[in-house]
Amino acid sequence: MVSIPDELLARIDAEAKRQGTSRSGLLQQAARTEIGIRQVSRDQVRSELDQLAADWIDPTEDVAEVIRRDRRSH
């Protein structure tokens, strides 16, 4: 159990609604952020991987050919 003033609770509820989550979900995420636990969504991971791939390979190249070349070089 935790005590939260009514005014703050109303703002938490409004933010949870804005983000499309629950009060509990919002508070859990805030706690993770505060104590330094990073939690990322699948979409965020995919986006980061896409960016890494874009930095690694020319998007006009055939990905399969790039992998074959890399395998041959090892």
Secondary structure, DSSP 4 states (H G I P E B T S, - for coil): -----HHHHHHHHHHHHHHT--HHHHHHHHHHHHHT-----HHHHHHHHHHHHHHHS-TTS-HHHHHHHHHHT-
